[in-house]
Every structure is written in C-alpha cells, then in structure tokens.
Amino acid sequence: MSHGTLDRLVYMANQISKAFAHDPEDKAVGEISNHLKKFWEKRMLAQIFAHLDAGGDGLDALAKKAVASLQRETQSA
C-alpha cells in the first residue's frame, strides 16, 4: 500500500467523522462505522484496519473509535 493511499484513506475517514461530529458520540461512531461498511471496499477497510493496528496516526478520535468498532464487528462475523 502506498503512503499516499493511506493518507487518502485517513483523510476520508476524518471527513466522514466530521460529518457526524454534531451527533452524540455513540451515535456518531455507529453512523461512521455504517458509512464505512456500506461504501468502502474490503481492500480499503483492510488497509485502514491495519493502520489502526499500527497506531492509527492521523485519525481523529471519532474516526478511530468507528474504525475499531467496525474492525471488531468484522472479526466477530
């Protein structure tokens, strides 16, 4: 995975996070997770999950929580 691709995924996750930042945290995390699940390809999700596992540099707090939530959901399925 190129560094540019990862930067783009982090940017997009943070933009989605900003769109839901006005909601209560639990609702926002759920909405962000749902958006990622619905619109991101499995390859993109795998890359952002790996990035989170490596520390998640650059992801804002809501995006980190949403990615972690989706990762747990995906692993338990």
C-alpha positions in Angstrom: 0.0 0.0 0.0 1.4 3.4 -0.9 1.8 6.1 1.7 -0.4 8.4 -0.5 -3.2 5.8 -0.5 -3.1 5.5 3.3 -3.1 9.3 3.7 -6.2 9.5 1.4 -8.0 6.8 3.5 -7.2 8.7 6.7 -8.4 11.9 5.2 -11.6 10.3 4.0 -12.3 8.7 7.4 -11.7 12.0 9.1 -14.1 13.8 6.7 -16.8 11.2 7.4 -16.2 11.7 11.1 -16.6 15.5 10.8 -20.0 15.0 9.1 -21.3 13.2 12.2 -19.4 15.1 14.8 -22.5 17.0 15.8 -24.2 13.8 17.0 -23.7 12.2 20.4 -20.5 10.1 20.4 -22.2 6.7 20.4 -24.5 7.6 17.6 -21.7 9.3 15.6 -19.4 6.2 16.0 -22.3 4.0 14.7 -23.0 6.2 11.8 -19.4 6.5 10.7 -19.0 2.7 11.0 -22.1 2.1 9.0 -20.9 4.5 6.3 -17.5 2.8 6.1 -19.2 -0.6 5.9 -21.6 0.5 3.2 -19.3 2.4 0.9 -15.8 1.3 1.4 -14.3 -1.7 -0.5 -13.0 -4.6 1.6 -9.5 -3.6 0.4 -9.9 -0.1 1.8 -11.2 -1.5 5.1 -8.3 -3.9 5.4 -5.9 -1.0 4.9 -7.5 1.2 7.5 -7.7 -1.7 10.0 -4.0 -2.4 9.5 -3.3 1.4 10.0 -5.4 1.4 13.2 -3.4 -1.7 14.4 -0.2 0.2 13.8 -1.5 3.1 16.0 -3.9 5.0 13.7 -1.7 8.1 13.3 -3.8 10.9 11.8 -7.2 9.5 12.5 -9.3 11.8 14.7 -10.8 10.3 17.9 -14.3 9.6 16.4 -12.8 8.0 13.3 -10.5 5.8 15.4 -13.4 4.6 17.5 -15.6 3.9 14.5 -12.8 2.0 12.7 -12.1 0.0 15.8 -15.8 -0.7 16.2 -16.2 -1.9 12.6 -13.0 -4.0 12.9 -14.4 -5.8 16.0 -17.7 -6.3 14.2 -15.9 -7.7 11.1 -13.7 -10.0 13.0 -16.6 -11.5 15.0 -18.7 -12.1 11.9 
